[in-house]
Amino acid sequence: MEHLPIDVRAAIRFFAFYIANGTVDLELLDGIDYKPQLMASGSALEMVFAIFTNVLRIDEAGKVVNEDEAQERAAQWIRAYCDREYRVDPPFEAWETELHL
């Protein structure tokens, strides 16, 4: 594969838009102004994208099959990062938060 499938590129582009626009998982992150906290630390934003892309799955045709799940897991991390009382359920598995070189 020379390039990421169009569906994957679109999912990542929309996710980046939602992050920048402050509209990731509005139900889970309602009332949490997460953008300043994510932008203050590059590693926080890096983790958000790592979780999103690690959880994102595609089928044999290159179509994304779980964009909502990937966004929700990333939103759970954002919520836990901004709200120390929040507990992610289910807890993250190591592969979800792995940073690839």
N, CA and C atoms as a LAMMPS dump frame, in Angstrom:
ITEM: TIMESTEP
0
ITEM: NUMBER OF ATOMS
303
ITEM: BOX BOUNDS ff ff ff
-5.0000000000000000e+02 5.0000000000000000e+02
-5.0000000000000000e+02 5.0000000000000000e+02
-5.0000000000000000e+02 5.0000000000000000e+02
ITEM: ATOMS id mol type element x y z
1 1 1 N 0.85 -1.175 0
2 1 2 C 0 0 0
3 1 3 C 0.894 1.236 0
4 2 1 N 0.729 2.06 -1
5 2 2 C 1.554 3.261 -1.133
6 2 3 C 1.03 4.423 -0.295
7 3 1 N -0.3 4.522 -0.174
8 3 2 C -0.923 5.602 0.596
9 3 3 C -1.989 5.013 1.505
10 4 1 N -2.306 5.744 2.564
11 4 2 C -3.433 5.348 3.395
12 4 3 C -4.71 5.406 2.561
13 5 1 N -5.646 4.495 2.791
14 5 2 C -6.921 4.562 2.068
15 5 3 C -7.619 5.893 2.331
16 6 1 N -8.387 6.335 1.367
17 6 2 C -9.104 7.613 1.457
18 6 3 C -9.969 7.663 2.715
19 7 1 N -10.634 6.561 3.041
20 7 2 C -11.5 6.525 4.215
21 7 3 C -10.71 6.793 5.501
22 8 1 N -9.514 6.272 5.584
23 8 2 C -8.661 6.482 6.76
24 8 3 C -8.215 7.936 6.811
25 9 1 N -7.785 8.461 5.684
26 9 2 C -7.364 9.866 5.644
27 9 3 C -8.513 10.782 6.054
28 10 1 N -9.725 10.48 5.593
29 10 2 C -10.893 11.293 5.942
30 10 3 C -11.18 11.206 7.442
31 11 1 N -11.092 10.008 8.006
32 11 2 C -11.357 9.838 9.44
33 11 3 C -10.364 10.653 10.266
34 12 1 N -9.101 10.623 9.894
35 12 2 C -8.078 11.385 10.624
36 12 3 C -8.299 12.884 10.447
37 13 1 N -8.628 13.302 9.243
38 13 2 C -8.877 14.717 8.984
39 13 3 C -10.06 15.22 9.808
40 14 1 N -11.169 14.467 9.814
41 14 2 C -12.336 14.877 10.597
42 14 3 C -12.014 14.9 12.085
43 15 1 N -11.268 13.91 12.561
44 15 2 C -10.902 13.886 13.971
45 15 3 C -10.078 15.12 14.332
46 16 1 N -9.135 15.488 13.487
47 16 2 C -8.332 16.691 13.726
48 16 3 C -9.23 17.932 13.752
49 17 1 N -10.204 17.984 12.859
50 17 2 C -11.148 19.102 12.837
51 17 3 C -11.932 19.155 14.143
52 18 1 N -12.438 18.001 14.604
53 18 2 C -13.208 17.961 15.848
54 18 3 C -12.361 18.408 17.039
55 19 1 N -11.108 17.981 17.072
56 19 2 C -10.206 18.407 18.156
57 19 3 C -10.06 19.931 18.122
58 20 1 N -9.73 20.468 16.961
59 20 2 C -9.5 21.911 16.832
60 20 3 C -10.764 22.721 17.08
61 21 1 N -11.901 22.151 16.734
62 21 2 C -13.181 22.839 16.863
63 21 3 C -13.795 22.681 18.257
64 22 1 N -13.238 21.777 19.063
65 22 2 C -13.769 21.534 20.395
66 22 3 C -15.041 20.712 20.403
67 23 1 N -15.203 19.848 19.387
68 23 2 C -16.448 19.096 19.268
69 23 3 C -16.259 17.579 19.28
70 24 1 N -15.188 17.09 19.879
71 24 2 C -15.009 15.644 20.017
72 24 3 C -15.971 15.144 21.087
73 25 1 N -16.746 14.134 20.769
74 25 2 C -17.664 13.47 21.707
75 25 3 C -18.323 14.469 22.652
76 26 1 N -19.232 15.244 22.111
77 26 2 C -19.866 16.327 22.882
78 26 3 C -20.564 15.834 24.145
79 27 1 N -21.075 14.617 24.139
80 27 2 C -21.748 14.093 25.325
81 27 3 C -20.748 13.835 26.455
82 28 1 N -19.655 13.157 26.151
83 28 2 C -18.668 12.816 27.168
84 28 3 C -17.884 14.04 27.648
85 29 1 N -17.623 14.965 26.735
86 29 2 C -16.783 16.119 27.07
87 29 3 C -17.579 17.403 27.258
88 30 1 N -18.888 17.277 27.474
89 30 2 C -19.746 18.445 27.674
90 30 3 C -19.245 19.285 28.848
91 31 1 N -19.014 20.555 28.59
92 31 2 C -18.588 21.484 29.633
93 31 3 C -17.103 21.467 29.934
94 32 1 N -16.342 20.643 29.234
95 32 2 C -14.9 20.575 29.465
96 32 3 C -14.189 21.3 28.33
97 33 1 N -13.508 22.381 28.663
98 33 2 C -12.743 23.129 27.669
99 33 3 C -11.349 22.508 27.571
100 34 1 N -11.249 21.465 26.795
101 34 2 C -10.016 20.672 26.738
102 34 3 C -8.942 21.25 25.831
103 35 1 N -9.307 22.091 24.905
104 35 2 C -8.324 22.579 23.925
105 35 3 C -7.118 23.258 24.566
106 36 1 N -7.282 24.184 25.512
107 36 2 C -6.093 24.82 26.092
108 36 3 C -5.156 23.82 26.768
109 37 1 N -5.737 22.809 27.43
110 37 2 C -4.904 21.819 28.108
111 37 3 C -4.155 20.939 27.117
112 38 1 N -4.821 20.548 26.024
113 38 2 C -4.151 19.721 25.018
114 38 3 C -3.069 20.502 24.279
115 39 1 N -3.329 21.759 24.016
116 39 2 C -2.382 22.562 23.258
117 39 3 C -1.189 23 24.108
118 40 1 N -1.329 22.966 25.422
119 40 2 C -0.23 23.363 26.299
120 40 3 C 0.87 22.305 26.333
121 41 1 N 0.506 21.1 25.983
122 41 2 C 1.481 20.012 26.022
123 41 3 C 1.385 19.206 24.738
124 42 1 N 2.424 19.254 23.957
125 42 2 C 2.432 18.479 22.719
126 42 3 C 2.255 16.997 22.965
127 43 1 N 2.762 16.499 24.09
128 43 2 C 2.651 15.069 24.35
129 43 3 C 1.204 14.661 24.632
130 44 1 N 0.387 15.554 25.188
131 44 2 C -1.023 15.24 25.413
132 44 3 C -1.748 15.084 24.084
133 45 1 N -1.538 16.008 23.176
134 45 2 C -2.162 15.925 21.863
135 45 3 C -1.636 14.714 21.092
136 46 1 N -0.364 14.43 21.255
137 46 2 C 0.239 13.25 20.627
138 46 3 C -0.48 11.98 21.1
139 47 1 N -0.755 11.871 22.388
140 47 2 C -1.428 10.695 22.925
141 47 3 C -2.85 10.577 22.387
142 48 1 N -3.546 11.684 22.259
143 48 2 C -4.908 11.664 21.725
144 48 3 C -4.908 11.064 20.322
145 49 1 N -3.988 11.509 19.487
146 49 2 C -3.924 10.983 18.122
147 49 3 C -3.413 9.542 18.097
148 50 1 N -2.525 9.197 19.009
149 50 2 C -2.05 7.812 19.091
150 50 3 C -3.217 6.885 19.418
151 51 1 N -4.021 7.247 20.397
152 51 2 C -5.163 6.406 20.767
153 51 3 C -6.133 6.304 19.603
154 52 1 N -6.47 7.433 19.001
155 52 2 C -7.408 7.412 17.874
156 52 3 C -6.915 6.485 16.768
157 53 1 N -5.667 6.629 16.364
158 53 2 C -5.163 5.821 15.246
159 53 3 C -4.881 4.376 15.644
160 54 1 N -4.519 4.127 16.902
161 54 2 C -4.314 2.748 17.342
162 54 3 C -5.628 1.969 17.386
163 55 1 N -6.707 2.628 17.766
164 55 2 C -8.01 1.968 17.887
165 55 3 C -8.708 1.864 16.53
166 56 1 N -8.442 2.792 15.632
167 56 2 C -9.09 2.822 14.322
168 56 3 C -8.818 1.526 13.559
169 57 1 N -9.864 0.937 13.016
170 57 2 C -9.74 -0.305 12.254
171 57 3 C -10.341 -0.124 10.861
172 58 1 N -9.776 -0.857 9.918
173 58 2 C -10.289 -0.819 8.547
174 58 3 C -10.553 -2.244 8.072
175 59 1 N -11.456 -2.356 7.109
176 59 2 C -11.725 -3.665 6.531
177 59 3 C -10.802 -3.913 5.341
178 60 1 N -11.013 -5.032 4.66
179 60 2 C -10.145 -5.41 3.542
180 60 3 C -10.183 -4.413 2.389
181 61 1 N -11.274 -3.672 2.28
182 61 2 C -11.425 -2.688 1.204
183 61 3 C -10.872 -1.319 1.589
184 62 1 N -10.33 -1.193 2.805
185 62 2 C -9.777 0.081 3.237
186 62 3 C -10.805 1.025 3.848
187 63 1 N -11.988 0.51 4.154
188 63 2 C -13.04 1.329 4.76
189 63 3 C -12.929 1.268 6.284
190 64 1 N -13.068 2.417 6.921
191 64 2 C -13.032 2.491 8.377
192 64 3 C -14.303 1.843 8.932
193 65 1 N -14.137 0.975 9.934
194 65 2 C -15.284 0.25 10.481
195 65 3 C -15.638 0.659 11.914
196 66 1 N -14.811 1.483 12.552
197 66 2 C -15.093 1.824 13.959
198 66 3 C -14.676 3.251 14.329
199 67 1 N -14.958 4.183 13.456
200 67 2 C -14.561 5.564 13.713
201 67 3 C -15.136 6.097 15.026
202 68 1 N -16.392 5.781 15.315
203 68 2 C -17.015 6.251 16.556
204 68 3 C -16.295 5.697 17.782
205 69 1 N -15.929 4.421 17.738
206 69 2 C -15.217 3.812 18.866
207 69 3 C -13.85 4.469 19.064
208 70 1 N -13.141 4.716 17.967
209 70 2 C -11.822 5.349 18.06
210 70 3 C -11.947 6.751 18.659
211 71 1 N -12.955 7.5 18.221
212 71 2 C -13.163 8.838 18.782
213 71 3 C -13.545 8.77 20.258
214 72 1 N -14.38 7.813 20.616
215 72 2 C -14.799 7.692 22.008
216 72 3 C -13.615 7.357 22.917
217 73 1 N -12.745 6.454 22.489
218 73 2 C -11.588 6.096 23.318
219 73 3 C -10.66 7.299 23.484
220 74 1 N -10.455 8.052 22.408
221 74 2 C -9.633 9.259 22.499
222 74 3 C -10.299 10.275 23.43
223 75 1 N -11.612 10.41 23.326
224 75 2 C -12.35 11.339 24.196
225 75 3 C -12.259 10.914 25.658
226 76 1 N -12.28 9.618 25.911
227 76 2 C -12.132 9.143 27.289
228 76 3 C -10.769 9.548 27.855
229 77 1 N -9.747 9.453 27.028
230 77 2 C -8.417 9.862 27.501
231 77 3 C -8.4 11.366 27.779
232 78 1 N -9.003 12.151 26.879
233 78 2 C -9.073 13.602 27.077
234 78 3 C -9.796 13.911 28.386
235 79 1 N -10.908 13.25 28.616
236 79 2 C -11.687 13.481 29.833
237 79 3 C -10.85 13.164 31.074
238 80 1 N -10.166 12.026 31.055
239 80 2 C -9.334 11.641 32.2
240 80 3 C -8.169 12.61 32.388
241 81 1 N -7.64 13.127 31.303
242 81 2 C -6.533 14.081 31.362
243 81 3 C -6.99 15.396 31.984
244 82 1 N -8.2 15.825 31.655
245 82 2 C -8.716 17.104 32.138
246 82 3 C -9.456 16.992 33.468
247 83 1 N -9.966 15.829 33.769
248 83 2 C -10.768 15.608 34.968
249 83 3 C -10.19 14.412 35.714
250 84 1 N -9.353 14.676 36.69
251 84 2 C -8.633 13.612 37.406
252 84 3 C -9.572 12.674 38.174
253 85 1 N -10.827 13.059 38.344
254 85 2 C -11.815 12.208 39.028
255 85 3 C -12.411 11.159 38.077
256 86 1 N -12.346 11.42 36.781
257 86 2 C -12.952 10.527 35.787
258 86 3 C -12.137 9.25 35.645
259 87 1 N -12.825 8.13 35.572
260 87 2 C -12.175 6.835 35.378
261 87 3 C -12.611 6.245 34.05
262 88 1 N -11.642 5.916 33.22
263 88 2 C -11.908 5.324 31.907
264 88 3 C -12.415 3.902 32.108
265 89 1 N -13.522 3.576 31.42
266 89 2 C -14.107 2.244 31.525
267 89 3 C -14.473 1.734 30.143
268 90 1 N -13.872 0.662 29.705
269 90 2 C -12.845 -0.126 30.377
270 90 3 C -11.502 0.612 30.347
271 91 1 N -10.625 0.266 31.287
272 91 2 C -9.299 0.907 31.299
273 91 3 C -8.58 0.669 29.964
274 92 1 N -7.698 1.582 29.627
275 92 2 C -6.937 1.428 28.392
276 92 3 C -6.02 0.213 28.461
277 93 1 N -5.932 -0.48 27.351
278 93 2 C -4.957 -1.558 27.217
279 93 3 C -3.679 -0.94 26.655
280 94 1 N -2.552 -1.593 26.885
281 94 2 C -1.257 -1.039 26.474
282 94 3 C -1.208 -0.712 24.993
283 95 1 N -1.789 -1.548 24.144
284 95 2 C -1.727 -1.318 22.698
285 95 3 C -2.477 -0.047 22.292
286 96 1 N -3.479 0.355 23.071
287 96 2 C -4.261 1.55 22.729
288 96 3 C -3.448 2.826 22.919
289 97 1 N -2.545 2.821 23.883
290 97 2 C -1.77 4.023 24.207
291 97 3 C -0.316 3.95 23.738
292 98 1 N -0.02 2.955 22.927
293 98 2 C 1.36 2.792 22.441
294 98 3 C 1.726 3.907 21.452
295 99 1 N 2.882 4.497 21.682
296 99 2 C 3.413 5.525 20.769
297 99 3 C 4.407 4.833 19.838
298 100 1 N 4.114 4.893 18.553
299 100 2 C 4.964 4.228 17.561
300 100 3 C 5.997 5.192 17.011
301 101 1 N 7.172 4.688 16.774
302 101 2 C 8.237 5.512 16.214
303 101 3 C 8.149 5.577 14.724
